[in-house]
Amino acid sequence: MNRAWDIAAGLVIALHLAAQAVDAHTLADGTQVLLVPALAGAVWNRAEVPHGSRPARLYAGALFFSWIGDAAPRVFADEAGFIAMVTAFGVAQVCFVATFVRLRSRPLRPIVALGYLAGFVGLFAACVSGAGPLLPLVAVYGLVLVAAAAVSTRVNTMTGIGGLIFFISDALLGLESFSAWYALPSHDLIVMTTYIAAQVLIAAGLLRHWRVERQAPADPGGDEPADSPQTGDGDVQRTT
């Protein structure tokens, strides 16, 4: 079953990125709303996932609201679609923050926090002139986005990289929406490639954490893995 879900997720990702590359908008729209469900299926059918735990439920919420964010621009038009998308992804980022906090295995480095704070300030400054009445929504989303990216580094390296790429993906989307000077060739393809990479890396990092967590009690006399949890908290449209 795992292999079938992995193949399905890989096919959906490949079809979507190919559609983005050749500007096949109907296929791109159709496959985009299948991306997160396919990823969720590939994750949830693995034995290491503690399905009844609070972190797993929070992560499920992050995926659900990510899916809502992907689907919203296909249901609502223009500004309403954008607001619905950003709101849904904002809730998803809050769920990511809660998940990462529950699964933390190392402290947040001050340099990481300062780096993301600087990234938020720079992105906000670049978007402020074009956001208009949407500026409060953009500001709130930017704050939860950088919080999720920063806290993702507390789980393991893989989730940290996923959080960074998520920030980059959404930063590009914000610049395209609100900055007059921004112009990046193949913008939609790059945004979706980074978004998919972020979701996959976060999923892989969480699976790795849960795998280590399951294996740790079986080797009580061995050395603790570098990314093993130390807290004992077992309750435990992006395109335009």
Buried (B, 14 or more C-beta within 10 A) or exposed (E): EEEEBBEBBEEBBEBBBBBBBEEBEEBBBBBBBBBBBBBBBBBBBBEBBBEEBBBBBBBBBBBBBBBBBBBBBBEBEEEEBBBBBBBBBBBBBBBBBBBBBBBBBBEBEEEBBEBBEEBBEEBBEBBBEBBEEBBEBBBEBBBBBBBBBBBBBBBBBBBBBBBBBBBBBBBBBBBBBBBEEBEEEEBBBBBBBBBBBBBBBBBBBBBBBBBBBEEBEEEEEEEEBEBBBEEEBEEBBBBE
